[in-house]
Amino acid sequence: MRFMLILLCVCLFNTTLNVRAHPAAKASPQLLPRYCPNPLVIVFYGDWYPYMFFKDDQFQGVDHEFFVAVLNRLGCQVKVDALPEKRAHSNLAKGGGNLVMSGATVTKERKTYAYFSKTYRDEVISLFYLSKEALPDTLTSVKYLVANSQVIATNGAAFYGTDIEELRNSKFGSRFIHMPSLHNRVEMLHKGRAQAIIEDYIAGCNDFHLSAPDIISELQAVTVNKVRVAFMFSKAAVTPEFVNLFDENMQQLIDQGMLAQMMAKYTPMGC
């Protein structure tokens, strides 16, 4: 799915990130020189509530705050910068940019150039469309829509599952319109420029409530994929030892209930 991108900075600089601290995320400064002598730069591209968004002059969200909490335990510093997601993902695949992504689906191809943390949350990928009544599955499948010249707005940098990837690379590929911003994808459906969008169910429902509440009564959602997601580290950026340590600290925070608390805190309204 859609990723929060983290760029490992190649130069030392002093910076702090305005993030609310969690009691369980106690920093371990003695680990800083060994595991992360340079700050980690989270590359942000557009609000994606509840996972990462900018509000009240600070970055917030489940993925963002949870990642920062784990890094705090490792004594790592964090900064936020902007970089288009598709370009950042391309750089990662080429072995450059020292990137890390959150909300990443583990694939065989990605394992050739990246390390993955343990999975940390579920993601439900949904096809959103407008209709006063839910249509039969045969009429709302992604394949049916594109075969009947319907336009589907997606994030071209996201992985929605092998079935949809096959359609993207088929003769129907032109029916998928790349739109990196979730808000813009919702707007396309709202204005009739697309007949459907593909999005994480929670993030999609929230954006419709915020930016297109007048169509909620006609909004339908069909699940097209369910997956567990992980943090994805460039092999050029970190070592397996770092990832193992990251996993240990991440699991401790999960066991302490931090992730569940964050999900409860940011759970938006349903569709």
C-alpha positions in Angstrom: 0.0 0.0 0.0 0.7 3.5 0.3 4.1 4.1 2.1 5.6 6.6 4.5 9.1 7.0 3.3 12.2 7.4 5.4 15.4 8.6 4.0 18.6 7.8 5.9 20.5 11.1 6.0 24.1 10.9 4.8 25.3 13.9 6.7 25.3 14.8 10.4 23.1 17.7 11.5 21.2 18.8 14.6 17.5 18.5 14.5 14.5 17.6 16.6 11.1 16.5 15.6 8.0 17.8 17.3 6.4 14.5 18.2 4.5 13.6 21.3 6.6 11.3 23.5 5.2 8.0 24.8 6.2 6.7 28.2 7.2 3.3 26.8 9.5 4.8 24.1 12.4 5.7 26.4 15.5 6.5 24.4 18.8 4.7 24.7 21.4 7.3 23.7 24.3 4.8 24.2 23.2 3.0 21.0 23.3 6.1 18.8 27.0 6.0 17.6 26.7 2.4 16.6 23.3 2.0 14.9 22.3 5.5 13.7 25.2 8.1 13.9 23.2 10.3 11.5 19.5 11.4 11.8 16.8 9.5 9.9 14.8 11.6 7.6 11.1 10.7 7.1 10.1 11.7 3.6 6.4 12.8 3.7 4.1 13.1 0.7 0.6 14.1 1.6 -1.7 13.4 4.5 -2.7 9.7 4.9 -4.8 9.6 8.1 -4.5 7.7 10.4 -1.0 6.6 9.4 0.8 9.9 8.8 -0.5 13.4 8.6 0.4 17.0 9.5 -1.7 18.8 12.1 -1.2 21.4 14.8 2.3 22.2 13.5 3.5 18.6 13.9 3.5 15.2 12.2 1.2 12.7 13.7 -0.3 9.3 12.9 0.0 5.6 13.8 2.9 4.6 11.5 4.8 7.8 12.1 4.5 7.9 15.8 5.1 4.2 16.2 8.2 4.3 14.0 9.6 7.3 16.0 8.9 5.5 19.3 11.0 2.5 18.2 13.8 4.7 17.0 13.7 6.6 20.3 14.5 3.3 22.1 17.5 3.0 19.8 18.7 6.5 20.4 18.0 7.6 16.8 17.1 11.1 15.8 14.4 11.9 13.2 13.6 14.7 10.8 10.9 15.1 8.2 11.3 16.2 4.6 9.3 16.0 1.4 9.9 13.7 -1.6 7.4 12.3 -4.2 6.7 8.7 -3.2 6.9 7.2 -6.6 10.4 8.7 -7.2 11.5 7.7 -3.7 10.3 4.1 -4.3 12.1 4.0 -7.6 15.4 5.2 -6.0 15.0 2.4 -3.4 14.6 -0.2 -6.1 17.8 1.0 -7.8 19.7 0.8 -4.5 20.1 4.5 -4.0 18.7 7.0 -1.6 19.1 4.9 1.5 15.3 4.7 1.9 13.0 3.0 4.4 9.2 2.7 4.0 6.4 1.9 6.4 3.2 0.1 5.5 5.1 -2.0 3.0 3.9 -5.3 1.6 6.6 -8.0 1.5 7.2 -9.3 -2.0 9.9 -11.6 -3.6 11.2 -8.8 -5.8 11.5 -6.3 -2.9 13.5 -8.8 -0.9 16.3 -8.6 -3.4 17.1 -5.0 -2.4 15.5 -4.5 1.0 15.2 -5.9 4.5 11.8 -6.1 6.2 10.9 -5.8 9.8 8.4 -8.1 11.3 4.9 -7.2 10.2 3.1 -4.8 12.7 -0.4 -4.2 11.5 -3.1 -5.3 9.1 -4.2 -3.5 6.0 -7.5 -4.0 4.1 -7.3 -2.8 0.5 -10.7 -1.7 -0.9 -12.3 -0.7 -4.2 -14.5 2.3 -3.5 -17.3 3.2 -6.0 -20.5 5.2 -5.9 -23.9 3.5 -6.0 -27.1 3.8 -4.0 -27.1 0.1 -3.6 -24.2 -2.4 -3.4 -23.7 -4.1 -6.7 -23.0 -7.8 -7.2 -19.4 -8.9 -7.0 -19.4 -9.7 -10.7 -20.1 -6.0 -11.5 -17.6 -4.5 -9.0 -14.5 -6.6 -9.5 -11.5 -4.6 -10.7 -11.2 -6.7 -13.8 -14.8 -6.1 -14.8 -14.5 -2.3 -14.3 -11.4 -1.9 -16.4 -12.6 -4.3 -19.1 -15.7 -2.1 -19.4 -13.6 1.1 -19.9 -14.0 2.4 -16.3 -11.3 4.5 -14.9 -9.8 3.6 -11.5 -7.6 6.1 -9.7 -4.7 4.5 -7.8 -1.4 5.3 -6.2 1.1 4.1 -8.8 3.8 3.5 -6.1 1.6 1.2 -4.1 1.3 -2.6 -4.2 -2.3 -3.8 -4.1 -1.7 -7.5 -4.7 -0.7 -9.7 -7.5 -4.1 -9.8 -9.2 -4.2 -6.0 -9.6 -0.5 -5.8 -10.6 -1.3 -8.3 -13.4 -4.1 -6.0 -14.6 -1.9 -2.9 -14.4 0.6 -4.7 -16.7 -2.0 -6.0 -19.1 -3.9 -4.4 -22.0 -6.1 -2.7 -19.4 -3.2 -0.8 -17.8 -4.3 2.5 -19.3 -7.5 2.3 -17.3 -5.5 2.8 -14.1 -4.8 6.5 -13.5 -1.9 7.3 -11.2 -2.7 9.9 -8.6 -0.3 9.9 -5.6 -2.5 12.0 -3.3 -5.3 10.2 -1.5 -7.3 13.4 -1.3 -6.9 13.9 -5.1 -8.1 10.3 -5.7 -11.2 10.9 -3.6 -11.8 14.2 -5.5 -11.6 12.4 -8.8 -14.3 9.9 -7.7 -16.4 12.8 -6.2 -16.3 14.8 -9.5 -16.9 11.8 -11.8 -13.4 11.8 -13.3 -12.9 8.2 -12.1 -15.5 5.5 -11.5 -13.6 3.9 -8.6 -10.5 4.3 -6.5 -8.4 1.7 -4.7 -7.3 2.6 -1.2 -6.7 1.4 2.3 -10.2 1.0 3.8 -9.6 3.1 7.0 -7.7 5.9 5.2 -10.2 6.0 2.4 -13.2 6.2 4.6 -11.7 9.0 6.7 -10.9 11.1 3.6 -14.4 10.7 2.2 -15.8 11.9 5.5 -13.6 14.9 5.6 -13.6 16.0 2.0 -16.7 14.5 0.3 -19.3 14.0 3.1 -22.2 14.6 0.6 -21.5 11.2 -1.2 -21.1 9.0 1.9 -24.6 7.7 1.5 -23.8 6.4 -2.0 -20.2 5.2 -1.2 -19.6 1.4 -1.4 -16.5 -0.5 -0.6 -15.4 -4.0 -1.8 -12.4 -5.7 -0.3 -9.8 -6.6 -3.0 -6.9 -7.6 -0.7 -5.9 -8.2 2.9 -2.3 -8.0 4.0 0.1 -7.6 6.9 2.5 -4.7 6.4 6.0 -4.1 7.6 8.8 -1.5 7.7 11.0 -1.8 4.6 14.7 -1.0 4.9 17.2 -0.4 2.0 20.1 -2.9 2.3 22.3 0.1 1.5 21.0 1.8 4.6 21.1 -0.7 7.5 22.4 -4.0 8.5 20.5 -7.2 9.4 21.7 -6.6 13.0 20.0 -3.2 13.1 16.7 -4.7 11.7 16.8 -7.5 14.4 17.3 -4.9 17.1 14.5 -2.8 15.6 12.2 -5.9 15.6 13.0 -6.6 19.2 12.2 -3.1 20.4 9.1 -2.9 18.1 7.7 -6.1 19.5 8.3 -4.9 23.1 6.2 -1.8 22.4 3.5 -3.9 20.7 3.4 -6.2 23.8 3.1 -3.1 26.0 0.0 -2.1 24.0 1.4 1.0 22.4 0.3 0.2 18.8 -3.2 -0.8 19.9 -3.5 2.5 21.9 -2.5 4.5 18.8 -4.9 2.7 16.5 -7.7 3.3 19.0 -6.7 6.9 19.3 -6.8 7.6 15.6 -9.6 5.3 14.5 -11.7 7.4 12.1 -15.4 7.1 11.3 -16.4 4.2 9.2 -17.9 4.4 5.7 
